[in-house]
Amino acid sequence: MENGVLLEVTDLNIEFHDHIIPETVVYDFDLTLREGEIVGLVGESGSGKSMSALAIAGLLSRKDMKKRGQIYYDGKDLLSISRNELRSIQGNDISMIFQEPLTSLNPVKKIYDQVEEPLRIHTELDKEQRYEKVLKILKEVELDDPEHVMKQYPHELSGGMRQRVMIATAMIMEPKILIADEPTTALDVTIQSQIVKLLKKLNAQRKTAILFISHDLSLVNSLCERVLVMKDGYIVESGPTKQVFNDPKEEYTKKLIAAIPKIDMTKVYRNE
């Protein structure tokens, strides 16, 4: 791969075999992700964007589906390596956050135990060192009174706080790639703005590459350098965000952009 390229996906096709007739949900998906880059993946529900992301994260079942193509990370094809190799990359090098943290977080475990878990699995740090790292990352994601938050359960936190905990859990191993799948959809506009700023900050400080998946084009415009537009399993348009937004080539992209509310949310997210 070229210098600076962390991830290269070529000709990714995903076909489900859990029905009588196989169903292809992603066709010929290509993506290059460089160190420190933020790339947006947009499209309506069912466009294939989340399936593509789950494949990159290694979270799609190996049963009931067929995946064709290559997903290269660190010289390894994630579609063909062993489960053990894949597990060593998941969480360590490639992490993922989801739309609704309440379903991702364990309701019967305290926040500290959940954020600390990757450290227990993947490192040999002692108890005191793990505590210090958890405290540090909770401060980095701008949670007020992190010592108190550690002792709480997910249901005791607001939606925005839970999403910050999910980001902390995903970032504690300092991954090179963070996949964010609709991470602000369940939040109000003010909290969305805060989460976007937080992702920008983590990207700037840690040089973490981010694949940001959303149907909200205002968010993508405010956060991402490049954008890929998906429809019916295909990438129909891609390029620098400003270019795609200012001069869309495809009719589908034009319709998506025309549907953005006339209030310029980009200014809200950029705090202009």
N, C-alpha and C positions, 0 to 999 in steps of 0.2 A: 504493500500500500504506500501511497505518497506520504511524505513527511507531514506530520501534524494530523493525519487522518486516523481517527480512533476506531471508526466503525464503517464498514462498507457492505451494504446490502445490494445484491444484484439478482434480478429475475425471481424475486420471492413470489411463489404461488401457494395459496392455502386452499385446500379442498377438504370439505367435511364428508365423512362416510357414515354418519349416524342415521341417515335416511335411506330409503330404497334407492333413490337416485342421488349420486354424489353431487354436492353443491360447492362450486368454487366461490370464495368470498374475497379473495385478493388475487389480482392478476399482475404479474411482471412488475412488482414493486421494486424500485431502486432508491437508495438513500446513501449519501456520504455525510458523515458527521465528523467534524474536526474538533480538536482540543479547544475548549472554551467557547464553542459556538452554541447559539440558541436557534434551533430550527423549529418552525411551526408545522403541524400536520392538521389540516382542517378539512371539514366535510360534514354533511348531515349525518344523522344517526343511520347506521347500517352501511356506511360508505366503505368500511373496511379499515378505518384508521386505528381503532383499538386492537383489532386482530393483528395488524402488522406490528403494533407496539408490543403486544403480548408475545409474539413470536421472537422479537428481538430480545426481550427480557427472559426468554426461555420458559415462559409460564403457560404455554399451550401444551395440552396433553399430547403424548406421542401415540395415543390410541385414537381410533375413530376419525383420524384426519391424516391427510398426506401433505407434506410440505416439500416444495421443490425450490431450488435456487441456493444461494449462499448468503450467510450472515457472518462476515469476517470481523473478529475482534482479536487483537493481539496475535495475529497470524493463525488463529483457530477458527474453523467453521462451526459456529454454535449449533447448526442443525445436525452435525454429524459426530460431535465429540461425545464422550461418555457422560452419563448422568453425574458421576463424581466430579469430572472436570467442570461441567456446567454449574454444579452447586458451588464450586470454589469461586466462580466468576460472579454468580448471582449474589447481590448484597455487598460483596467486596468491591467489584469493579463496575457493575451495572445495577442500579437500584431503581425502584419504581414506586410512585405514589398514585393513589386512585382518587376517584371522584368523592366517595363518601367514606371518610375515615372511621366512622362509627362501625361500619361493617368490616373494616380491615383490622381495627384494634380489638384485642381480646377483652370482653366486658368484665371478666372476673380477675384480671391482672392489673396491678397498679402501674401507673405510667413509667415509673423507674424501671421496673422489671422488663417492660416491653422495649424501651429505648436501649437498655443495657444488653438485651439478648444477643444482638449480632457480635458484641464484644466477647461474650462468653463462648459463642460458637467458633468465632474466627480468630481470636487472639489468645495470648497467654498472660494478659494483664491481670494483676492481682485485684482484689476487691476495692482497695482504696483508689487505684489507678482508674478502674472502671467508673467509680463514682465521680471522679474528677472529670473524666471525658463526658459523661452524661450531663453533668452540671454545665460544662462548657458549651456543649451543643445546644442545650435548652436555652442558654443565654444568647447564643448566636441566632437562634430562630425567634428571638425577641419575645419570649414568654416572660410575663411579669411574675416575680416571686417563684423562680424555678424550683427552689427547695420545697415549697408547698405543693406545687404541681406534681412533683415526683411521687408524692404520697396519695394522690387522688386516683380515682377510676375514670375511664373515658366518659361515662355518663354525667360526671360532675363538671365537665368542661364544656365550653361553648363550641360551636362548629368551627370557628376560626382557630381556637386553641387546639382542638383535635387535629386540624390540618397541619398546624405548626409541629405538633408532636409527631405526626406521620413524616413530615419533612426531616425532622431531627433523626428519627429512626432510619430513614433512608440515607441520610448524609453522614451518620456517625462513623462509618468505615471509610469515609472520604472517597467515594466512588468517582471514577472518571466520567461516567455517564449517568445522568438522572433522567428517567422517563416520567413525565408528568401527564397522566391521563385525565383530562377534564378536572384538574384539581380545585377549581374555583366555582364549579357549576352550582353547588348546593349553598353557596355563600352570597350574602348581599353585596351590593356594589362597593361599599366602603371597605369591607373585609377582602373582597376580590383584589382591590387596589393594593392593600397591604401585603397580600400573599404574592402578587406579581412583583412588588418592590423587593420583597424578601428573596424571591428566586433570582432577581437581577443581582442583588447584593452577594448571594452565595456564589453565583456564576463569576462575578468580578473578583471576589476574594479567593476562591478555591480553583478557579479556571475549570470548573465542572461543565462539561458539555450537557446541554439540556435539549431533549426532544419534547416539545410542548404540544399536546394534543387538545384540540378544542373545536367547538362549533362557533365560538365567539370570535368573530374576526377583529373586533376592536381590541381585544386582549392580545391577539396574535400580532396585530399591527404595532402595538406598544412595546412588545417584548422581543419579537423574533427578528433575526437578520435575514433569514431565508424562510420561504414557505412552500409547502407542497399541498396541492388541492386534490382531494380524492372524491370520486363519484363512482358508485356501483363497483367498487373493488379496484378501480384504475386510478392512477395518478393522471389527472387531465391537464394540470398546469403546475409549473414550479419555477422558482427564480428568486432573486432578491425581493424582500417583502415590499419595499417601496415601489419597485417596478411592477410587481403583480397587482398591487392595489391601485396604482395610478394609471396603469395601462394594461388591464387584463385582456388576454387574447381570446379566451374561451367563453362561450355564451354562459356556461354554468357558473364560472367565476364571476362574470358580470352580474348575474342574478344574485349570487351570495353577497356581493359588495353592495348592490342596490338595496338589499334587505337590511343593511345595518341601520339602526335608528339614527335619525338626523342629528340628535345630540351627539357631539363629538366626544365619545367616551375616552378616546386616546388622551385627551387633555386631562381628564380625571385621573387616568392611570399614571400619567407622567407628572401629575401634580403641577401642571402649568397654570 
